[in-house]
Amino acid sequence: MANFICPYCFEKCDTRDICFRCINPNPSDCPLEEDEAFSKYWGFASTRQMPRIIKPNVPFYKNRLSHAICPKCKTKTTKMICPHCHNPLPHTTGLVEEYMIALVGAKAAGKSHYVAVLINALRQDIGQKLNASLVALNDETIKRYRDEFYKPLYEKKEIIKKTISPELKHPLMYRFSMGRESKFGRQKHTAVTLVFFDTAGENFDSLDIMRREIKYISNSRGIIFILDPLQIPAVRDRLPDDTILPAVHTQPEEIVTRVINLIREDHQIPETELINIPVALAFSKIDALCSLLHPDSMLNRASPHGAQFDINDYELLNSEMQAYLQEWTGPELNNIMKHNFQHFAYFGFSALGAPPASDGGLTEAVSSFRIGDPFLWLLWKNKLIKGRKNKA
């Protein structure tokens, strides 16, 4: 694994170019230095004084070093930083595969709630079914998830405040470790780095903003489009009169088109070729659509995925959601997907289990359903978990 993508600036780097930062706490022993790259990334008005940067000489036969010695104070450091933006790198960089998962959706589509509930589920029931563990890779991830996602939703029982753009600069980074038995009965472990981005919906309103703010999409190993069915006119018109409806924001087709243009532009993919990034199109807030769903809908059944991805369930749900999409919006979105992506699928989920009250409070405890389906499909498409298909 000689190359990696920085989870902050999204530059492609060689592991032999990884730098280190001195950890000597005493500036008199090791004076601070101006760090222009770090200051520029964070948009500071003036250049910050930071601990010394160390660029070790990596032998050609090694992918990366595990530590460096500060040439000034001789302190040993294992604190790796990106050679471009000088932000701290996970200690797993260069050792395990990295999977960036991009969450895309208009303002108020439910991206933050999806992240909050998915990460909690990966720690709990989904993690148990996969024999997996999810561990935060830095203090920023621990603090951000606790303060901005978990506490509001699970402790204060209120909806999450909207994402503001600067928060994107602190991605949520985790080590996801899965164990499974090999054919010889031995335990086999797979560890990957998962990087989640919860981006403000306003950042998808312009291709120019996307080029500047959300370059990570082009380097992602999977995209989850969060589609709000309450934005669809045909859905809004058929819901009960007492349904609390959000303000109308950017339409899904517009966001999908901008993402396609960004990826094709970044990777110079001609229009005659399909993009090889799997895309899950997931309709949020399905709990608000109970009156529109068929009694035998797959969305009324619990997700059956266990240690393996249930292909039969996925195919039935994908077909059902395509039929709803055709009924609600016509063929436009599906045609866009067919002519641009090699792999895509449709899902439906509810992060909260019931619509919140008008004041933002939760009317009942979080009882999400089908929350893991899009993510598990991406794991399956990236060959991180196996799939099973029962014969008819």
TORNU-920285 format. One record per residue (C-alpha): residue number from 1; chain; x, y, z. Coordinates in pm, 1 decimal, m for minus. Example, Ala and Ser with C-alpha at 12.3 -4.5 7.8 and 13.67 -1.06 7.14 Angstrom:
BEGIN
<1, A, <1230.0, m450.0, 780.0>>
<2, A, <1367.0, m106.0, 714.0>>
***
This chain:
BEGIN
<1, A, <0.0, 0.0, 0.0>>
<2, A, <236.2, 267.4, m124.2>>
<3, A, <m32.3, 533.6, m172.4>>
<4, A, <m310.8, 681.3, 38.8>>
<5, A, <m558.4, 968.3, 24.2>>
<6, A, <m530.5, 1228.0, 300.0>>
<7, A, <m869.2, 1240.1, 481.9>>
<8, A, <m834.3, 1617.5, 523.7>>
<9, A, <m703.4, 1770.6, 200.9>>
<10, A, <m778.3, 1461.1, m16.9>>
<11, A, <m440.1, 1474.7, m188.9>>
<12, A, <m298.6, 1144.2, m311.1>>
<13, A, <23.7, 1077.7, m119.6>>
<14, A, <303.3, 823.2, m115.8>>
<15, A, <346.2, 661.3, 226.8>>
<16, A, <721.9, 726.1, 202.7>>
<17, A, <644.4, 1100.2, 201.7>>
<18, A, <461.8, 1090.8, 536.1>>
<19, A, <598.9, 1349.6, 777.4>>
<20, A, <600.9, 1352.3, 1156.5>>
<21, A, <544.6, 1624.9, 1413.2>>
<22, A, <762.9, 1664.5, 1720.2>>
<23, A, <578.8, 1590.6, 2047.4>>
<24, A, <823.9, 1759.1, 2286.0>>
<25, A, <596.7, 1969.7, 2513.1>>
<26, A, <874.5, 2212.9, 2606.2>>
<27, A, <923.8, 2492.4, 2345.1>>
<28, A, <1252.9, 2590.3, 2507.9>>
<29, A, <1394.7, 2248.6, 2413.4>>
<30, A, <1241.7, 2250.8, 2066.1>>
<31, A, <1122.0, 2593.8, 1945.4>>
<32, A, <793.1, 2616.9, 1757.1>>
<33, A, <796.4, 2699.6, 1387.5>>
<34, A, <552.7, 2869.7, 1150.5>>
<35, A, <333.0, 2616.9, 970.0>>
<36, A, <190.0, 2782.2, 659.1>>
<37, A, <27.4, 2467.4, 515.2>>
<38, A, <m164.3, 2388.2, 834.9>>
<39, A, <m271.0, 2750.8, 878.2>>
<40, A, <m388.4, 2777.7, 517.8>>
<41, A, <m594.8, 2460.7, 544.9>>
<42, A, <m780.1, 2588.3, 852.0>>
<43, A, <m812.6, 2940.2, 716.2>>
<44, A, <m635.6, 3112.7, 1006.7>>
<45, A, <m588.3, 3487.2, 969.4>>
<46, A, <m221.4, 3457.7, 1066.8>>
<47, A, <30.1, 3175.4, 1038.8>>
<48, A, <27.1, 2951.8, 1346.5>>
<49, A, <334.4, 2852.3, 1544.2>>
<50, A, <340.2, 2471.4, 1560.1>>
<51, A, <577.7, 2197.6, 1680.3>>
<52, A, <856.1, 2112.8, 1435.7>>
<53, A, <786.4, 1904.4, 1124.6>>
<54, A, <1020.1, 1611.9, 1061.1>>
<55, A, <1068.1, 1465.5, 713.4>>
<56, A, <1253.5, 1136.7, 762.0>>
<57, A, <1457.1, 971.8, 489.4>>
<58, A, <1260.5, 655.9, 409.0>>
<59, A, <1456.4, 365.6, 253.4>>
<60, A, <1330.6, 275.8, m94.1>>
<61, A, <1231.8, m76.7, 20.8>>
<62, A, <988.6, 51.9, 289.1>>
<63, A, <634.2, 183.5, 250.3>>
<64, A, <648.2, 403.0, 561.2>>
<65, A, <830.1, 448.6, 891.4>>
<66, A, <661.9, 391.5, 1226.1>>
<67, A, <838.5, 680.8, 1400.5>>
<68, A, <1091.5, 960.1, 1360.5>>
<69, A, <1352.3, 1128.4, 1577.5>>
<70, A, <1341.4, 1505.4, 1602.4>>
<71, A, <1678.1, 1638.8, 1477.4>>
<72, A, <1656.9, 1932.8, 1720.4>>
<73, A, <1561.6, 1778.2, 2057.2>>
<74, A, <1609.4, 1405.0, 1976.0>>
<75, A, <1254.6, 1323.4, 2094.5>>
<76, A, <1097.2, 1013.1, 1941.0>>
<77, A, <758.3, 1077.4, 1780.8>>
<78, A, <494.3, 855.4, 1620.4>>
<79, A, <261.7, 1145.8, 1533.5>>
<80, A, <225.5, 1122.4, 1155.4>>
<81, A, <104.9, 1417.7, 947.7>>
<82, A, <7.3, 1469.2, 584.8>>
<83, A, <298.5, 1603.1, 374.0>>
<84, A, <60.9, 1851.0, 204.9>>
<85, A, <m174.6, 1998.1, 468.3>>
<86, A, <17.2, 1888.3, 783.8>>
<87, A, <m294.9, 1751.1, 954.7>>
<88, A, <m257.2, 1441.4, 1175.6>>
<89, A, <m299.5, 1106.6, 1001.8>>
<90, A, <m455.4, 794.2, 1156.7>>
<91, A, <m196.0, 552.9, 1289.5>>
<92, A, <m338.6, 292.4, 1047.9>>
<93, A, <m231.7, 495.1, 742.0>>
<94, A, <m42.6, 273.9, 499.0>>
<95, A, <m116.1, m39.6, 702.1>>
<96, A, <m480.1, m110.4, 617.5>>
<97, A, <m711.0, m26.5, 328.7>>
<98, A, <m891.5, 306.0, 355.5>>
<99, A, <m1254.8, 343.1, 254.1>>
<100, A, <m1401.7, 690.3, 227.3>>
<101, A, <m1780.9, 686.9, 236.7>>
<102, A, <m1939.1, 1000.2, 90.4>>
<103, A, <m2281.9, 1110.4, 213.2>>
<104, A, <m2459.8, 1327.2, m40.5>>
<105, A, <m2794.0, 1501.1, m10.7>>
<106, A, <m2980.5, 1829.1, m10.0>>
<107, A, <m3030.6, 2046.4, 294.6>>
<108, A, <m3247.9, 1878.7, 563.3>>
<109, A, <m3246.1, 1542.7, 379.6>>
<110, A, <m3138.5, 1362.5, 697.0>>
<111, A, <m2764.6, 1306.2, 646.3>>
<112, A, <m2661.8, 1390.8, 1004.4>>
<113, A, <m2927.5, 1165.3, 1153.3>>
<114, A, <m2817.1, 884.8, 923.0>>
<115, A, <m2454.5, 919.4, 1036.2>>
<116, A, <m2554.6, 934.6, 1404.0>>
<117, A, <m2769.3, 622.6, 1393.8>>
<118, A, <m2546.4, 422.1, 1156.1>>
<119, A, <m2234.8, 466.7, 1371.1>>
<120, A, <m2430.1, 370.7, 1681.5>>
<121, A, <m2564.1, 62.2, 1499.1>>
<122, A, <m2213.1, m37.3, 1384.2>>
<123, A, <m2111.9, m33.3, 1749.8>>
<124, A, <m2416.0, m232.2, 1853.5>>
<125, A, <m2635.1, m476.8, 1659.3>>
<126, A, <m2475.1, m451.1, 1313.4>>
<127, A, <m2129.3, m485.3, 1465.7>>
<128, A, <m2241.8, m790.4, 1660.6>>
<129, A, <m2387.4, m959.1, 1349.8>>
<130, A, <m2066.8, m896.7, 1154.6>>
<131, A, <m1843.1, m994.3, 1447.0>>
<132, A, <m1694.7, m647.9, 1409.4>>
<133, A, <m1575.3, m356.3, 1619.3>>
<134, A, <m1572.2, 14.5, 1541.7>>
<135, A, <m1301.1, 224.2, 1708.4>>
<136, A, <m1249.7, 598.2, 1664.7>>
<137, A, <m902.8, 682.1, 1533.2>>
<138, A, <m855.9, 1022.1, 1697.1>>
<139, A, <m988.1, 1249.8, 1970.8>>
<140, A, <m1158.9, 1478.0, 1718.9>>
<141, A, <m1376.7, 1188.5, 1601.0>>
<142, A, <m1463.1, 1088.7, 1958.6>>
<143, A, <m1553.0, 1442.8, 2058.9>>
<144, A, <m1740.2, 1537.0, 1742.0>>
<145, A, <m1954.4, 1224.4, 1736.2>>
<146, A, <m2029.8, 1248.8, 2108.1>>
<147, A, <m2115.3, 1620.6, 2114.2>>
<148, A, <m2272.0, 1677.6, 1771.8>>
<149, A, <m2442.8, 1346.3, 1700.6>>
<150, A, <m2491.4, 1113.8, 1998.9>>
<151, A, <m2580.0, 1356.2, 2278.7>>
<152, A, <m2850.0, 1552.6, 2095.3>>
<153, A, <m3020.0, 1242.4, 1957.0>>
<154, A, <m2984.1, 981.0, 2230.1>>
<155, A, <m2949.9, 1187.9, 2546.5>>
<156, A, <m3131.1, 1517.6, 2484.6>>
<157, A, <m3395.8, 1350.4, 2263.4>>
<158, A, <m3387.9, 1624.4, 2001.5>>
<159, A, <m3301.7, 1648.5, 1634.1>>
<160, A, <m2945.1, 1728.0, 1530.6>>
<161, A, <m2860.6, 2083.5, 1432.2>>
<162, A, <m2776.3, 2135.9, 1067.4>>
<163, A, <m2419.2, 2077.9, 955.9>>
<164, A, <m2212.9, 2389.8, 895.0>>
<165, A, <m1939.3, 2380.9, 634.2>>
<166, A, <m1627.8, 2412.2, 858.1>>
<167, A, <m1727.3, 2092.9, 1040.4>>
<168, A, <m1642.7, 1899.0, 724.7>>
<169, A, <m1276.5, 1966.4, 795.1>>
<170, A, <m1301.4, 1721.8, 1088.7>>
<171, A, <m1404.7, 1395.2, 921.5>>
<172, A, <m1518.2, 1103.7, 1137.6>>
<173, A, <m1246.0, 837.8, 1113.0>>
<174, A, <m1278.9, 482.7, 1244.7>>
<175, A, <m1103.3, 149.4, 1232.3>>
<176, A, <m1358.4, m117.6, 1140.1>>
<177, A, <m1232.0, m465.3, 1227.0>>
<178, A, <m1421.8, m777.1, 1122.1>>
<179, A, <m1349.1, m1137.4, 1216.1>>
<180, A, <m1468.2, m1444.3, 1032.0>>
<181, A, <m1374.2, m1811.2, 1019.9>>
<182, A, <m1169.2, m1935.3, 726.7>>
<183, A, <m1241.6, m2265.3, 554.4>>
<184, A, <m989.3, m2427.8, 789.5>>
<185, A, <m1177.9, m2307.8, 1097.3>>
<186, A, <m928.5, m2039.0, 1187.5>>
<187, A, <m1029.2, m1684.6, 1274.3>>
<188, A, <m948.8, m1439.7, 993.3>>
<189, A, <m947.9, m1067.5, 1062.8>>
<190, A, <m1004.1, m781.5, 819.9>>
<191, A, <m938.2, m423.0, 926.6>>
<192, A, <m1021.2, m114.3, 723.7>>
<193, A, <m1025.7, 257.3, 788.3>>
<194, A, <m1368.2, 414.4, 741.6>>
<195, A, <m1388.1, 787.8, 684.1>>
<196, A, <m1734.3, 947.7, 700.7>>
<197, A, <m1814.2, 1298.2, 578.4>>
<198, A, <m2133.5, 1477.3, 679.6>>
<199, A, <m2148.6, 1773.6, 444.9>>
<200, A, <m2376.2, 2075.6, 465.2>>
<201, A, <m2652.7, 2044.6, 207.1>>
<202, A, <m2578.3, 2393.5, 76.9>>
<203, A, <m2244.8, 2263.8, m55.1>>
<204, A, <m2430.3, 2064.2, m320.4>>
<205, A, <m2608.7, 2368.7, m463.1>>
<206, A, <m2321.0, 2465.5, m694.2>>
<207, A, <m2055.0, 2273.8, m886.0>>
<208, A, <m1802.1, 2548.3, m806.4>>
<209, A, <m1865.4, 2505.5, m431.4>>
<210, A, <m1837.7, 2128.7, m466.6>>
<211, A, <m1499.8, 2161.0, m639.7>>
<212, A, <m1372.7, 2369.1, m347.5>>
<213, A, <m1543.2, 2212.2, m45.7>>
<214, A, <m1612.5, 1845.2, m116.0>>
<215, A, <m1333.7, 1709.8, m334.3>>
<216, A, <m1343.2, 1382.8, m138.7>>
<217, A, <m1639.5, 1253.1, m344.0>>
<218, A, <m1414.8, 1167.7, m638.8>>
<219, A, <m1187.5, 958.1, m415.6>>
<220, A, <m1462.2, 777.4, m225.2>>
<221, A, <m1506.3, 399.9, m232.2>>
<222, A, <m1882.1, 437.6, m211.6>>
<223, A, <m2147.2, 709.2, m219.9>>
<224, A, <m2472.9, 716.9, m26.5>>
<225, A, <m2721.1, 962.0, m175.2>>
<226, A, <m2970.9, 1054.4, 94.9>>
<227, A, <m3295.5, 1136.8, m88.4>>
<228, A, <m3575.6, 1307.9, 101.8>>
<229, A, <m3911.8, 1180.3, m30.5>>
<230, A, <m4083.3, 1475.0, 141.4>>
<231, A, <m3921.6, 1697.3, m123.6>>
<232, A, <m4104.7, 1517.0, m403.7>>
<233, A, <m4422.3, 1704.0, m512.2>>
<234, A, <m4615.0, 1383.9, m589.2>>
<235, A, <m4540.6, 1254.6, m239.2>>
<236, A, <m4619.3, 1581.7, m62.9>>
<237, A, <m4956.5, 1603.7, m236.5>>
<238, A, <m5062.8, 1256.0, m122.0>>
<239, A, <m4965.8, 1277.8, 244.8>>
<240, A, <m5219.6, 1349.8, 522.0>>
<241, A, <m5293.5, 1717.5, 584.7>>
<242, A, <m5137.1, 1710.5, 933.1>>
<243, A, <m4796.8, 1593.5, 801.4>>
<244, A, <m4516.5, 1836.1, 891.8>>
<245, A, <m4339.1, 1908.9, 563.4>>
<246, A, <m3991.9, 2063.9, 525.2>>
<247, A, <m3920.3, 2361.3, 302.5>>
<248, A, <m3843.9, 2265.1, m58.1>>
<249, A, <m3470.5, 2247.1, m134.2>>
<250, A, <m3247.0, 2129.4, m419.4>>
<251, A, <m3398.3, 1845.9, m622.4>>
<252, A, <m3216.8, 1506.4, m622.6>>
<253, A, <m3159.8, 1506.6, m999.4>>
<254, A, <m2966.7, 1834.3, m974.6>>
<255, A, <m2735.4, 1705.5, m699.6>>
<256, A, <m2675.0, 1372.8, m874.9>>
<257, A, <m2587.4, 1554.7, m1197.6>>
<258, A, <m2336.8, 1780.4, m1018.8>>
<259, A, <m2171.4, 1481.3, m850.1>>
<260, A, <m2143.6, 1304.4, m1186.5>>
<261, A, <m1985.9, 1610.5, m1346.1>>
<262, A, <m1740.5, 1648.9, m1057.3>>
<263, A, <m1624.5, 1285.0, m1073.7>>
<264, A, <m1593.0, 1283.0, m1451.9>>
<265, A, <m1399.4, 1608.9, m1438.9>>
<266, A, <m1160.5, 1494.0, m1163.5>>
<267, A, <m1084.8, 1153.8, m1317.5>>
<268, A, <m1118.6, 1256.9, m1684.4>>
<269, A, <m1383.5, 989.5, m1745.2>>
<270, A, <m1538.2, 1025.4, m2092.7>>
<271, A, <m1915.2, 1026.3, m2133.5>>
<272, A, <m1895.1, 689.8, m2308.4>>
<273, A, <m1766.2, 518.8, m1990.2>>
<274, A, <m1953.7, 439.5, m1669.7>>
<275, A, <m1822.2, 552.1, m1330.5>>
<276, A, <m1695.7, 262.5, m1119.1>>
<277, A, <m1797.7, 395.0, m776.1>>
<278, A, <m2093.0, 206.2, m622.4>>
<279, A, <m2382.4, 437.1, m537.5>>
<280, A, <m2661.8, 366.5, m288.4>>
<281, A, <m2965.1, 589.1, m333.3>>
<282, A, <m3143.1, 581.8, 1.9>>
<283, A, <m3483.3, 740.1, 65.4>>
<284, A, <m3492.3, 880.3, 418.6>>
<285, A, <m3792.2, 949.5, 648.2>>
<286, A, <m3980.8, 642.0, 527.2>>
<287, A, <m4173.3, 646.1, 857.5>>
<288, A, <m4364.4, 950.4, 726.5>>
<289, A, <m4479.3, 755.1, 420.1>>
<290, A, <m4662.4, 469.8, 593.1>>
<291, A, <m4993.3, 570.4, 432.0>>
<292, A, <m4838.5, 542.4, 84.2>>
<293, A, <m4670.0, 204.4, 124.6>>
<294, A, <m4823.6, m126.1, 22.5>>
<295, A, <m4908.6, m348.2, 323.7>>
<296, A, <m4665.0, m613.2, 194.7>>
<297, A, <m4385.4, m359.5, 140.6>>
<298, A, <m4030.7, m474.4, 212.9>>
<299, A, <m4001.7, m155.8, 417.0>>
<300, A, <m4244.7, m306.0, 667.6>>
<301, A, <m4005.9, m595.8, 729.8>>
<302, A, <m3696.7, m594.5, 948.6>>
<303, A, <m3363.0, m601.9, 771.1>>
<304, A, <m3244.4, m968.1, 754.2>>
<305, A, <m2874.1, m903.6, 690.9>>
<306, A, <m2647.3, m1092.1, 927.3>>
<307, A, <m2284.5, m1198.2, 893.6>>
<308, A, <m2350.8, m1205.6, 517.8>>
<309, A, <m2536.8, m962.4, 296.4>>
<310, A, <m2882.3, m1096.1, 202.6>>
<311, A, <m2890.7, m1058.1, m176.2>>
<312, A, <m3253.1, m1172.6, m211.1>>
<313, A, <m3374.0, m905.0, 30.0>>
<314, A, <m3167.3, m638.7, m144.2>>
<315, A, <m3299.0, m729.5, m490.5>>
<316, A, <m3663.2, m720.9, m375.4>>
<317, A, <m3617.3, m390.0, m193.4>>
<318, A, <m3427.7, m238.9, m486.9>>
<319, A, <m3708.6, m334.0, m727.9>>
<320, A, <m3976.1, m196.4, m494.8>>
<321, A, <m3798.3, 135.7, m446.8>>
<322, A, <m3745.0, 168.7, m823.1>>
<323, A, <m4119.7, 121.0, m870.4>>
<324, A, <m4196.0, 390.7, m611.7>>
<325, A, <m3942.7, 622.2, m776.9>>
<326, A, <m4106.5, 569.3, m1116.2>>
<327, A, <m4448.7, 640.9, m964.4>>
<328, A, <m4334.6, 952.7, m778.4>>
<329, A, <m4094.7, 1119.1, m1020.6>>
<330, A, <m4095.8, 932.5, m1351.3>>
<331, A, <m3789.1, 778.1, m1521.9>>
<332, A, <m3548.7, 1075.8, m1515.5>>
<333, A, <m3335.3, 990.6, m1208.5>>
<334, A, <m3308.6, 620.1, m1290.1>>
<335, A, <m3207.1, 701.4, m1649.3>>
<336, A, <m2935.5, 935.8, m1520.0>>
<337, A, <m2800.8, 658.9, m1296.7>>
<338, A, <m2809.2, 393.5, m1572.1>>
<339, A, <m2609.1, 607.4, m1811.1>>
<340, A, <m2341.4, 711.3, m1561.4>>
<341, A, <m2275.9, 445.5, m1294.1>>
<342, A, <m2177.8, 79.9, m1320.7>>
<343, A, <m2333.1, m13.5, m986.0>>
<344, A, <m2624.3, 154.2, m809.5>>
<345, A, <m2916.3, 43.9, m595.0>>
<346, A, <m3218.3, 192.3, m417.2>>
<347, A, <m3301.1, 168.6, m47.2>>
<348, A, <m3542.0, 315.1, 206.7>>
<349, A, <m3485.1, 377.4, 575.2>>
<350, A, <m3591.3, 571.1, 880.3>>
<351, A, <m3321.1, 705.4, 1110.1>>
<352, A, <m3557.9, 810.5, 1389.3>>
<353, A, <m3848.5, 568.3, 1350.3>>
<354, A, <m4109.3, 846.5, 1377.6>>
<355, A, <m4131.7, 1209.6, 1263.7>>
<356, A, <m4008.0, 1465.2, 1521.6>>
<357, A, <m4237.9, 1721.4, 1678.6>>
<358, A, <m4263.8, 2071.6, 1533.9>>
<359, A, <m4031.4, 2204.0, 1808.0>>
<360, A, <m3753.5, 1959.3, 1710.9>>
<361, A, <m3807.8, 1722.7, 2000.4>>
<362, A, <m3841.0, 1347.7, 1948.3>>
<363, A, <m4189.0, 1214.6, 2015.7>>
<364, A, <m4045.4, 875.7, 2111.8>>
<365, A, <m3710.6, 701.2, 2153.6>>
<366, A, <m3498.5, 646.1, 1841.8>>
<367, A, <m3618.6, 326.4, 1674.5>>
<368, A, <m3449.9, 325.2, 1335.9>>
<369, A, <m3516.8, 62.8, 1072.7>>
<370, A, <m3333.6, m45.0, 757.1>>
<371, A, <m3054.8, 197.7, 854.5>>
<372, A, <m2768.4, m38.5, 770.2>>
<373, A, <m2885.7, m159.8, 428.0>>
<374, A, <m2708.6, 102.5, 208.2>>
<375, A, <m2383.7, 76.4, 406.1>>
<376, A, <m2383.3, m305.1, 405.3>>
<377, A, <m2444.9, m301.8, 29.1>>
<378, A, <m2134.1, m84.8, m13.3>>
<379, A, <m1931.2, m325.7, 203.2>>
<380, A, <m2053.8, m611.7, m15.7>>
<381, A, <m1974.5, m426.6, m338.0>>
<382, A, <m1624.0, m354.7, m206.9>>
<383, A, <m1588.5, m727.5, m120.1>>
<384, A, <m1547.7, m659.0, 250.9>>
<385, A, <m1836.0, m889.7, 342.5>>
<386, A, <m1979.9, m1189.4, 163.4>>
<387, A, <m2326.9, m1215.5, 17.8>>
<388, A, <m2574.1, m1500.4, 27.3>>
<389, A, <m2855.6, m1574.9, m216.1>>
<390, A, <m3119.6, m1832.7, m135.8>>
<391, A, <m3250.5, m2041.0, m422.5>>
<392, A, <m3616.3, m1997.2, m506.2>>
***
